[in-house]
């Protein structure tokens, strides 16, 4: 028998508030930029006119890009880094198209005016006009970063390499801004326009500095994190306990993750995104890692007392987004770590579905069983190949989910695991008619 639990959900979901707010901010700035463009005066050449407008929209998109990657806690808790990163990628490609259009239209327009070939016109502009060469370099840097952000290229790079390459984007931002100051007619067309552009760039860069530099430095200086213990869970799984000062003041919640840097001679430069595998208790933080590569395998050798630099907490995979009294938690592989932490925090009746290839791959299974028993939750362990026949079709298909949780349409569903598993579960939930607002998914690549 499931006991009804009252849940005081907000009238408007936090995710909707944040998403609507971002859209409204972008739309309002598009209106302002367009108005400033119209007010700045027109050109007799249509290509130049369109090129200038594309450049202004490109500058706006570049500032919006900075906001999306600033890792501001208010946005991250409501939208999650995976969703913000996905938007950042799409805005980035839009920015690339806009800036290429700006360059092509401007050069073509001036080539029409001077009757020079476009390449000759570009060379003339780069060597005679202040800021044009900086703009060319900025565009080339953005092209390189954009190309390396494509999925086929991203998969072949280590996180640290990808992160280092992206630092060149900040150089491109500086060069593009200096180009706008030097040649942007809209920038200097009026005191209002000048104040707007300075304010826009100042806010965007300030957000990045605050979210990615000042806040992490301040939190680490305040909490002084160290490894308290390294506990083997199995032959290839290890749990790391982190302690520090005033951890009860760290705004971490079950289901979130940090970017961890263990400050040893051979690891300080590596940032690993690992979820908390236990709900924060104000005394310790715990992460549990399976040896999936050389980096994670070497964590077993870490020593108690090692200093830790942590960025976060990040992620919207938390109870903050619940809309229903009861919950289903679906985990695959080491995606169990944020799910195990959530089980510790959630109220109401909980059903856990834990998907593994083999029973021996079930990380933290003994803890899950004890915790489920203590909290009155139901735990299903689903093992075997993904194409193995079952009485209810695919192991995590719609029929199997409905058989395991008959009232699944009336529950929130949290899903964390490899992309293939997550996709199968989401498809099954759509077939069952589970409302989208009740489905919460975390990308495995960031969660674990």
N, C-alpha and C positions, 0 to 999 in steps of 0.2 A: 504493500500500500504506500502510495506517495503522498506525503504531507504537503499541503499547500503552504507556500512561503510568500509573504507579501514582499513585493519588490517596488521600491519607489524610483521608477525610471524617470529621467528628465523628459519634459514635454517635447523637446527637440533633441534628437540624438547628437552627441558631441561631434561625431564624424560629419554630420550634415551641417552643423554650425561652422566647422572649420572649412569644409569644402565650399560652402556657399560664400563664406567670407573671402576666401582666396579668389574665387571667380568674380566677386563684386569688386575687389581691389584691382584686379587686372582690367576689368571692363571700365571702371572709372578712370583708370590711367590711360586707357586707349582713347577715351573721350577727350581727356585733357590734352594728350599729345596731338590728336587730330585738330583740336581747336587752336593750339599753339602753332601748328603747321599752317593752318589757314590764315591766322593772324600775321604770320611772318612775311607774307608776300608771295607772289607767284613767279614762275619762270616761263619764258616764251616757248621753251622746249619741253614737250610732254615727257620725254624720256628722263630728263633731268628732274622734272617735277616728281615723277613716280619714284625715281631713285632716292630723292631726299626723303620722301615719305617712308619708303622701305627702310632707310637707314635709321629713322626715328623709331619705327616699330622694332627694329633690331636692337636698338639701345634699350628700349623698354623690356624686351624679352630677356636681354642679358641681365638686367637688374632683377627681373623676376626669377631667373635661373639662380642667382645668388641667394635669394630668399628661400627657394626650395631646398637648397643644400646647406642652409645655415644651422640646421639641427636645433631649431628653437623648441624648447620643451613643450610649450603650449600646442604647437602644431603637431609635433611628433606623437604626443600622447593621444591625440585625437585621430590622426591619419596613419601613423606608422611610417617608419623609414622606408619600408618596401614600396608603399604607395607613393610617397614623396619622391623616391628615387625613380620610379617608373614615370611619373610626371616630368621629372627633371630630364629624363632621356627624351621624351617626346617634345618637350619645349626646346631642348637642345637641337634636335633635328629641324624644328621649325625656325630656330634662330639661324642655323646654317643656311637654310634656303633663303631666308630674308636677307642675310648679309651678302650672299652671292648675288641675289637680285639687285641689291643696292649697288654693288660694285659694277656689275654688268650694265645696268641702266645708266649710271652716272657716266661711266667711260664712253658708252655708246652715244649718249646725249652730247657730251662735249666733243666727241669725234665728229658728229654731224655739224656742230657749230664751226669747228676749225677745219673741217674737210681733211682731217688726218685719219689714217687707218687706226682702228681701236688700240692695237698694241703700241703704236707710236704715241698715241694720245696718253695712254697709261704711263709710259716712260716719262713723257714730258710733265705730266701732273706729279709723278713721284719725285722728280728732280727739281721742280720749281715751286710747288705749293707746300706750305707748312702742314705737316700732319698726315699727308697722303701716304708717305712711305711707312709711317707707323701703322696706318690703317691696313696696308697691304700685309705687313708682318703679322698684325693681329688676326687677319682673315686666314693666313696660312696656318697659324697656330691653332685656330679653331677648327680648321679642316683636318689637321692631324689628330687633335683630340676627339673630334667627331668620328673620324674613321676608326680610331682605336676603341671607341665606345660601342661600335657595332657588335652584335652578339658573337659572331664568328671570331672576331679578334679578342673580345673580352674574355672568352673562355680559355684562351691560350696564354693569358697573363696571370701572374700572381697578383694578389690584392695590392701588395706594396708597390709593385711596378705600375699597376693601373692608377693607384693613388698618386704616385710621383709624377706620372705623365699629366694628370689632371691639374697639378700645380701650375703648369704652363698656361692653363686657362686664365689664371689670375693675372699673369703678365699680359695676356690678350685683353683682359678687361681694362687694365691700366692704359695700354696703348690706344684702345678704342675710345676711352674717355678723353684722353689727351687730344685725339683726332677731333672729337666732337667739340672740344673747347676751342681748338685752333680754327676749324673751318665751319662749324655748325652755325648756320645763319639763325636757325630757330633758337639755339642756345642763348644767343646774345640779342635776339630781336626785341626783347623788352625785359625790364627788371623782374616781372612775374615769371617769364620763361627761364631766366637765369636762376632765380630762386627755386623754381620747380625742379630743374635738372640737378642742381647741386643737392637739393633735399632728397631726390630720388636715389641718386648714387650714394649719398651719405648714409641713408637709411639701409640700403642693401648691403653696403660694405660693413657698416656697423653691426648689422645682424650676423654676418659671417664671423666677424671678430668676436662678438659676444658669445655666439653659440658654439664655435669650433675652437676658440682659443681661451678667452677669458673664463668662461664657465667651467670647462674641464680643468684648467689650471687651479682655479679657486677651490673646486671640490676636492681635488687631490691634495692640495696643501692643507685643506681643512681636515680631511679624513685619514690621510697618511696610511694608505692601504698596504697590508703585508699578507703573505701567505701564512696561515696558521697551521695547516696540515694538508698533506697529500695522501689520499686514501684510495688504494686500488679497490675497484668494485668487481673486476674480473681480469682475465688475461689482457684484454685490450680496452678496458674502460677504467677511468680514474676520476675521482671527485677531488676538487680543490676547494678548500675552505679559506675564505679571505676575512681578515679582521681589520679593525681600524678604530679611529676615534669618532665618537658621536654618530655611529652608523644609523641611529634612530632618526637622525635629521636628513638622511639621504633619501630623496623621494623615489625610491624604487618600489615596484610592485611585482607580484607574481605574474609571470608570463613575459616580462621584459628581458632585454639582453644588454650587455655592455660590449664595447670594443676593448679587449684586455691586452695590455702590454706588460710582460713580465721582465723586469729590469735586470736581466743577466747579460753577461758579455756577448752571448751569441743570440739573444732573443729580443733585446730592447727595441729593435726596429720593426718587429713584427706585431701587427694588430690583428687579433683574432676575435671574431664576433661569436660569443658563446652566451646562451641563455642562462638565467638563474634556474637551477634545478631544485630549489627549495624556496618557499616564500620567505622574504626578508624578515628577520626577527629582531633587528636592531642591534644584534651582537655579531652576526656572521653573514657573509654572502657565500653561496655555494654554487659552483658550476661543475657539471659532469660532462666529460669529453670522451668520445670514442676515437681510437687511433685510426683515422681515415687517411692520414698522410704523414709525412716525415715531421711536419710541424706539430700536429696534435699528439703524435706518438712520443715526442720528446718531453711532453709536459710531465710525464711520470718522474722524470729526473729532477724536477724543481724541488728546492729545499725550503722548509719552513723558515720564515724570516725574510724571504726574498721580497723586495719592494715591488709594488704593483701600481701601474698607471692605468686607470680605467676611464673611458669616455662613455658617458651615459648617465642614467638608464635611457634606453631607446625602446620604441615599439608600442603599438596600440593593441597588442594581443593580451588584453587585461579585462578584468571583471567590470571595469568602467563602462564597457560597451554592452553590457547585458541588457536585454529588453524583456526577458521572460523569467519566471521564478526558477525553472529547472533547466538543466544543461546537459548537453552531450559533448564530450571531449574525444576527438579522434586524433591519434598520434601514429606516426610511422617512424621506425628506426629511432635515432637519437632525438627526433622531434618530440620524444616523450619528456624531455627535460622541462620545457615551459609548461607542458600539460601537467606534469607531476606537481609543479609549483602552484598552478591554478587549482588543482584538486584540493590542495591544502587550504586555500583561501575561500573558495566558493561556498556559498550557502545554498540551501535547497537540495533537491535530489539530483544526483549526478550519475550519468552512465559514461564509462570510459571504454572506448574501443581502441585497442593497442595492436597495430599491424606490424608483424615482423616476418622475415623470410623463414627463419627457423626459431624454434622455442628458445634455443640458447642465445639468440641475439636480443632477447628482451632485456634491455638495460633497466636497472632499478626495479625489476619485477617484484622482488620481495617487499620493497618499500611501498610500491603501488598496492599490493595486496593488503598490507597492514593498514595503510592509510584509507583504502576503500572500506575496509571492515570498520575502522574507527568512525568513519563519517557516514556510514550507511549507504555508500555508493555501490554501483554494480560495475564490475570489471570484466570485459570480454577480451581475451587474447586471441587474435586471428593470425595463424601462421600458415605457411605454405606458399607455393608459387602463385603469381597473380592470375595465371590462367587455369588454376586448379578448379575442377568442377565442384560445385557445392549444391545443396538442395535449393538454394535461393539465388543461383546465378553467380556472377563475379563476387569475390569476397567482400568488396566495399561498394557494390552496385546498389541501385535503389531498393531492390527486393531484400537484399541482405541487411541493409540499414534499417528498413522497416521491420524486419523480423527481430532484429536486436533491440530496437527502440520503437515500439508501436506508436507512441505519442510524439514522435520526433518533430512533427509539424508545430507542436506547441512548446518547443524548447529552443533555446539558443544552441548553436552548434559551433564549436571552436575546432579548427583543423590545422594541424602542423605536421609537415612531413616532406618527403621528397616530391618534386614537381609532378611526377606521374601519379603517385598516390593521391596527392592533393587534388589534382584535376579529376581523377575518378570519383572522389568523394563529392566534389562540387557538382559534377554532372549528375550524380545520384540524388543529391539534394534538390537540384532543379527539377528532376523528373518526379520527385515526391511532392513538389509544390511547397517546399519550405521557403517562407518569405526571405527575400534577400537581406533585409535588415537584421535577421536573426542569425546570419552566417558570418563568421569571423575567421579569416584565414591568414596565416603567417607564412611567408616564403621560407622554406627550409634553409636556403643559402644564407639568410641573415639570422635566422633563429638559432642555428646550431653550427 
